[in-house]
Amino acid sequence: MIHAYGAESRITLSGKARKIGYMLGTNPTDSIIYDPTVADDSLILDISALTEAFFKGMDKFLDSISNNKSKFNIIKKRLNKLFKFLPQ
């Protein structure tokens, strides 16, 4: 949406990807709604479920690198390429 100024992109128009709509405050059992009889090119995702899944994934990732020095060193090198750290 940011770069195309709309929900369609080349890959959604070509059928290689689905459009994602977002909702808030739904039934927790319906965190992802996909009904091909209504629209087979899109799905709706609950923002709360997405946020929860993201943070659970981050927690699992951080646990995995904290217990593995070689993974930690790889991540540290990559972060130094992504961010510039200012002296304190």
Helices and strands as residue ranges (DSSP letters): H 10-13, E 19-23, G 28-30, E 32-33, E 42-46, H 47-66, H 69-82
